[in-house]
Amino acid sequence: MTKKRRKSSSDPDMRDEYDFASGVRGKYATRFAAGSNVVILDPDVAKRFGDSASVNDALRSLLDGGSAKPPPDLPRRSKHRRRRTPAER
């Protein structure tokens, strides 16, 4: 069974195969209007912070010139990896 093709709209960016029949209009509009900003941190940066509050504290510290406390130091790994013995391989 084939679907009826609707007359293409006047928008050149909309293809005929796009189907928004089951879409919900404005589903995320409230969240967007609230001003939530999503920022993707690199993995090495994300490891330094436990949660979003510590990231916000660090950013406020930079903006205020150092008035907020910095994030806690995490245990550091050695830059040099121990070589495995042949028995461990």
N, C-alpha and C positions, 0 to 999 in steps of 0.2 A: 504494500500500500504506500502510495506516495503522498507527501504533504502538498497542499495547495501553495503555490508561490504567490506571495503578495506583490503588489506593484511596488517596485523599488522606490524608496523615499528620495527626496530631493537632496539629501545629504550624501555627498560623494564618498565619505569615509565609512558609511554604513553598508555592509555587505548584505546580500539577501539571506545568507545562512545565519546571521545573528538573530537569536530568538530571545527576547526579553519578556515573553508572555508570563513566565513564572517569577519574574523579578519583583522585588519589593522597592517601591519608590521611597527614597529618603531614609533607608534603613540605618545608615550611619551618619545622617545629617546632624543629629543632636551631639554626638561625640565629636564630630568635626568642628561644630560651632563652639564647643567648650574650649577649644584651643589646645587639644592634646597634640604634642609633637613627638613623633617616634624617631629616635636616633639609634642607628645601628653602630655598636661599638666593635672595634676589632677585638679578636679573642684575647690578645695579650693585655689590652686595656681592661676588658671585662673581668679578667682574673684579679685585678687590683681592687675591685669594688665588690662588696657583698650584695648590695641592693641599690635601688634607685635613689634612696635618701642619701647614701654616701656619695653618689655621683653628683647629686645636686649640691651637697655641702662643698665638695671640691670645686665645682664650677662657681659657686658663690664666693668661695675663698679667692679664686682668681679675679673675679669681678670686683670684689671689695678690697683687694690688695693684701689678702692674707689673714682676714679676721676669723675665718672658720677653721676648724681643726682639720688636718689632713687625714686621708684614709689610713687605717692601721697598716703597718708593714706586714707583708706576708713572708713566710719563710722563703729564702732565696735558694735556688738550685745552683749547683756548681756549673760553670761554663764548660768544664771538661767532663766528658763522660768516661766512666770507668770501662776499661776494655774487658770484654767477656773472655773467659778462658775457653779453650776448645771443648771442655766438658760441659760448659753452660750453653753452648751453641746448639 
